[in-house]
Amino acid sequence: MTSSRNAINIEDLRQLARRRIARIVFDYIDGGVEDEAGLLRNREAFSRWRLVPHYLQDISRRQQTASLFGRDYASPFGIAPTGLAAFAHPGADLLLAQAAAEANVPFIMSGAATASIEQVMAVAPRHAWFQLYVSRETAVTEDLIRRAAAAGVETLVLTVDVPVHSKRERDWRNGFVPPVKPSMSCVLDMLCHPRWLAGLLRHGLPRFENWAPYAGDKASARDIAAYFTSQIPFTQTWFDLERIRRVWAGKLVLKGVLAPTDALRALDCGVDGVIVSNHGGRQLDCAPAPLEMLPAIRAAVAGQMTVMLDGGIRRGSDILKAWALGADFTFVGRPALYGVAADGLPGAQRALQILQQEIDLTLAQLGCGDLGMLTGELLREGW
Ligand SMILES: Cc1cc2nc3c(=O)[nH]c(=O)nc-3n(C[C@H](O)[C@H](O)[C@H](O)COP(=O)(O)O)c2cc1C
């Protein structure tokens, strides 16, 4: 397979991405933390569940629209925030934002994005959310929040599951940790991907654009990266969340919640929603899969806040399983990244189309004309 157009599933896009981009970047995207047990667990959690088909239903008209925070989206999933995406393909953040806007699904731009809030909002003014990493300097955090509001962001996502840089062993081996110093075998591998390398050299080293204004005049990409890593991660507490709630008037979402008590505390702080997530198996390797924790979190907050989920979704049916288990919405990280890494904008578009088509076909098999008909009664736990 040479083009993302021929990709039949997300794994095809993953394989295409593996061939197209240098190993140091593929490993950064594809990898997890330590033994990568959490990565595997996220997938296994989905395979434990079955969906029982119901036939002889009129499924001639089907739709998969879902509402979230007062907006109607074409599908019950969006694109999760992923930092440093431009290493996979030049301008990847903007291409992902464009693909999401065209498909009418939300796009969460990362706090470690390589495009600025203002650039992303120009591409996807109604679809982009902003994920915030709290800076050591309160003035910087508050300026990022101010910029997001000024650019028209409606939903702010605060990621809470990065208290420290985790032990991502593929990145440690490859030298993809700050300050980036590729291993010799990675340098040789980069030379074997001339098209990818030419794109990187033509567009220059990706920069943490949002952080550039705070890193000093004339700061290079390396200076900005050094500034960013001096600010993040940093010990944030519930006190920081309360402060952010006071200064941010829009919707506020907490990302990386796995404990029902944390979800309840977030509710107390006036948070509008949580994304149940283990950062795609990239932070605490022995953390439960988000899907495992979803029912308990759903029960704890008892409909008082929006409960979303990400981690391990590779099929449309996974999204429907999460929905049936109580998710109000879902997000995908790597599937969209594999797409954009494989083939830029067409690849990102293909990733979204594949998931949308799989959702549609699965709904038909389940005898559901829409998501409202998809209830927990269709679920069966397997062995
Ligand atoms: C390469 C990569 C970079 C990521 N960067 C961020 C980030 O900057 N902020 C964040 O909140 N989550 C980040 N995540 C986590 C994703 O938002 C999401 O939780 C995860 O990818 C979901 O799992 P999935 O990839 O299996 O869909 C990143 C994930 C990947 C794979």
The ligand as a Gaussian input file, in Angstrom:
#p B3LYP/6-31G(d) Opt

LIG

0 1
 C        2.512000      11.447000      20.398000
 C        1.543000      11.816000      21.472000
 C        1.609000      13.071000      22.046000
 C        0.704000      13.428000      23.050000
 N        0.734000      14.699000      23.551000
 C       -0.204000      15.080000      24.443000
 C       -0.261000      16.428000      24.894000
 O        0.511000      17.283000      24.483000
 N       -1.231000      16.749000      25.809000
 C       -2.125000      15.827000      26.282000
 O       -2.981000      16.166000      27.104000
 N       -2.097000      14.558000      25.850000
 C       -1.179000      14.170000      24.937000
 N       -1.182000      12.888000      24.471000
 C       -2.209000      11.940000      24.927000
 C       -3.433000      12.019000      24.013000
 O       -4.085000      13.259000      24.157000
 C       -4.446000      10.925000      24.322000
 O       -4.744000      10.930000      25.686000
 C       -3.960000       9.537000      23.904000
 O       -3.212000       9.592000      22.714000
 C       -5.157000       8.616000      23.714000
 O       -4.742000       7.334000      23.400000
 P       -4.700000       6.758000      21.891000
 O       -3.464000       7.332000      21.264000
 O       -4.624000       5.311000      22.085000
 O       -5.950000       7.224000      21.185000
 C       -0.273000      12.504000      23.479000
 C       -0.331000      11.250000      22.897000
 C        0.551000      10.899000      21.897000
 C        0.438000       9.536000      21.258000

